[in-house]
């Protein structure tokens, strides 16, 4: 069993230990301050002597320190370990913040935390219940009140008899020794990870997302410096929007809403005018013309053109709208015949796909203008 130095001192960054085993890609120590991956949290990183430790895993009570760096260490050597404390402290802020949020959710709503992942970009918490927008606002407010109250966070290892009298949160049954992390008047939870000593060290808790997930809610949070960096990026983005729209920073949502409404009005008007243009084009076509290739029309305008033109066609109309030199949209329609056989033949000959009803089919082909003309014999 590896002795876990971080259990009682999350701030220990430098330590010495004896190597008890060396494998092809890992070093095993008598004791370590490196936290192994577990409980939804990634492992610590750092150095063992001159070896970079990129991953730490636990198996059957033994902690393995993985390194890609060639080394000549052997059993019995004493090495110095150095923890990447920037990562460690950020993880501590995130995990302690998660305990505050989960504890408040449990006390306020009665929901359980049924999933947790401390990722590189965001921390996700899964709860077996749903929240309103107002619930999330109030939850975030209470969480940050707990931060500013600078409450103590303590770690204990109660005996089995003592555990019987402690109402603590846990996502799974735990065999053997149970490590309890308690946030004064806020939360008591079984947890294996390092935490800050005081809630004030968390700095800030921000709920950045909440989506329905498996009948409950997947909440995303950021704490401390990660939350501040997230705010900085979003503030810069919002400032850019406010400048572009010439509105105040607190009015960007209204400004975007007005812009989208104006865009919808203009798109409607453009669509109406394009339909008029399609009809004008159709009225200009001579009665004998039935194969028309356009650069000006495509999409719904091409359909409107063909639909109007079929009124004066003797059998069928084939309208092609330009996409690029080797790609065209098409509409085949008729008032008197089933155009689907012609559609199938054309798709086969011109690398096309599409279909529809007996009197109108639509699709696209991969062919140029000359190939279209040859197919129809014009």
Helices and strands as residue ranges (DSSP letters): E 3-4, G 5-7, E 14-22, E 26-29, E 31-32, E 46-48, E 51-59, E 62-67, E 78-83, H 85-109, E 113-118, E 123-127, H 133-148, E 153-156, H 160-163, E 180-183, E 187-190, G 199-202, E 205-213, E 216-223, H 224-245, G 249-251, H 252-284, E 291-294, H 299-309, G 310-312, E 317-324, E 327-333, H 340-349, E 353-357, E 360-365, H 369-376
